[in-house]
């Protein structure tokens, strides 16, 4: 009977050990699963970091290109403004020369009329 009890106790202990082993195996499996997920996350983070670096380089190139275009556009605007200023001066000079010639013609006509009046070649009435 003592042997039966000892056998029973041993069988119960073995059953408890098997239950503990099953529990431990399940926890190990869960930990391995978590470890796999962590490795996948790390790989994804590394990939995202590389993509961010590439995007940053592209953005830097875009900004540099934009700055260069803005500088070129600014230079073109400056050229146009200079040309506009020169043309405006030329137009003002032409207008003043036109008025000078018109006023000169009027003065010559008036002087001619006065001279002719003095010498009697023109009859006003």
BELNOR-V547135 format. One record per residue. N is the residue number from 1. D_LAST is the distance of its C-alpha to the last C-alpha in Angstrom with 1 decimal. Layout:
BEGIN
N/D_LAST  N/D_LAST
END
This chain:
BEGIN
1/170.1  2/168.7  3/167.7  4/165.9  5/164.1  6/163.2  7/162.0  8/160.0  9/158.5  10/157.6  11/156.1  12/154.0  13/152.9  14/152.0  15/150.0  16/148.2  17/147.4  18/146.1  19/143.9  20/142.6  21/142.0  22/140.0  23/138.0  24/137.4  25/136.5  26/133.9  27/132.4  28/132.4  29/130.6  30/128.0  31/127.5  32/127.1  33/124.6  34/122.6  35/122.8  36/121.4  37/118.5  38/117.8  39/117.8  40/115.3  41/113.1  42/113.2  43/112.3  44/109.4  45/108.2  46/108.3  47/106.4  48/103.8  49/103.5  50/102.8  51/100.2  52/98.5  53/98.4  54/96.8  55/94.3  56/93.5  57/92.9  58/90.6  59/88.7  60/88.4  61/87.0  62/84.6  63/83.4  64/83.1  65/81.1  66/78.9  67/78.3  68/77.4  69/75.0  70/73.3  71/73.0  72/71.5  73/69.1  74/68.1  75/67.4  76/65.3  77/63.3  78/62.8  79/61.5  80/59.1  81/57.8  82/57.4  83/55.5  84/53.4  85/52.6  86/51.6  87/49.4  88/47.7  89/47.0  90/45.6  91/43.3  92/42.0  93/41.4  94/39.5  95/37.4  96/36.6  97/35.9  98/33.5  99/31.6  100/31.7  101/30.1  102/27.4  103/26.6  104/26.8  105/24.4  106/21.8  107/22.5  108/22.2  109/18.8  110/17.5  111/19.2  112/17.8  113/14.2  114/15.1  115/16.9  116/14.2  117/11.8  118/14.8  119/15.5  120/12.1  121/12.3  122/9.1  123/5.6  124/3.9  125/0.0
END
